[in-house]
């Protein structure tokens, strides 16, 4: 009984982290749920980003492992993209003091509406894999450029990274949304782990809370990746649209406050 009473204050946070993991596995954007949830729970803002990175990395690892296995990518191809993603995230983190966050937010305000409108209007987007029309070299250049640039943005600011990667891989490389989302999960995990290492070094992680919530995130990501593998683009596309619209609203709200 005492154990149940002690766990009760953590129940709302656990449910929200599970929900965030479910959404994140399908379309990215789980941080839109977890960051406010941690703050509402009473976590110190100084520990917010690091703790969130710990729990979200655990969850993303589950989704990435489950989905990338079904996506049929070559190991050499994945290795190159992982290296580029790690390098891009590192450069973004190093240059964060040189680029005002407001500048990036203005760019997102410009970029997000076309993404959301495109997803809503193009009903067939991501249903079929048309990547075979590109040569291996062309695919590597397109996917590598996207991995480097979006991971650079992730190191610099971060919100919506998984969404941008999934839409970009589908649009620029011709992957169906399931394969595009699987790639996005893997590269998002690489970027998250790089950031987590920095937060752990700085001591700005509540490790106990992060590990506990990581279990909830893992469960949510497992359920979300299972749904994505079963339904494919039919569930991923509307979820991407919803996350894009939510991210746009959040950025606009933050700028107006």
MOKABEL-V709385 format. One record per backbone hydrogen bond with DSSP energy under -0.5 kcal/mol. CO is the residue of the C=O (numbers start at 1). NH is the residue of the N-H. Records with the same first field share a line. If there is no record, write none. Layout:
BEGIN
CO->NH  NH
END
This chain:
BEGIN
1->5
2->6
3->7
4->8
5->9
7->10  11
8->11
10->14
11->15
12->16
13->17
14->18
15->19
16->20
17->21
18->22
19->23
20->24
21->25
22->26
23->26  27  28
24->28
29->32
30->33  34
31->35
33->37
34->38
35->39
36->40
37->41
38->42  43
39->42
44->47  48
45->48  49
47->51
48->52
49->53
50->54
51->55
52->56
53->57
54->58
55->59
56->60
57->61
58->62
59->63
60->64
61->65
62->66
63->67
64->68
65->69
67->70  71
68->71
74->78
75->79
76->80
77->81
78->82
79->83
80->84
81->85
82->86
83->87
84->88
85->89
86->90
87->91
88->92
89->93
90->94
91->95
93->96
95->98  99
98->100
100->103  104
101->105
102->106
103->107
104->108
105->109
106->110
107->111
108->112
109->113
110->114
111->115
112->116
113->117
114->118
115->119
116->120
117->121
118->122
121->123
122->125
124->127
126->177
128->130
130->133
131->134
135->139
136->140
137->141
138->142
139->143
140->144
141->145
142->146
143->147
144->148
145->149
146->150
147->151
148->152
149->153
150->154
151->155
152->156
153->157  158
158->161
160->164
161->165
162->166
163->167
164->168
165->169
166->170
167->171
168->172  173
169->173  175
170->174
174->130  131
176->180
177->181
178->182
179->183
180->184
181->185
182->186
183->187
184->188
185->189
186->190
187->191
188->192
189->193
190->194
191->195
192->196
193->197
194->198
195->199
196->200
197->201
198->202
199->203  204
200->203
204->50
205->207
206->210
207->211
208->212
209->213
210->214
211->215
212->216
213->217
214->218
215->219
216->220
217->221
218->222
219->223
220->224
221->225
222->226
223->227
224->228
225->229
226->230
227->231
228->232
231->234
232->235  236
233->237
235->239
236->240
237->241
238->242
239->243
240->244
241->245
242->246
243->247
244->248
245->249
246->250
247->251
248->252
249->253
250->254
251->255
252->256
253->257
END
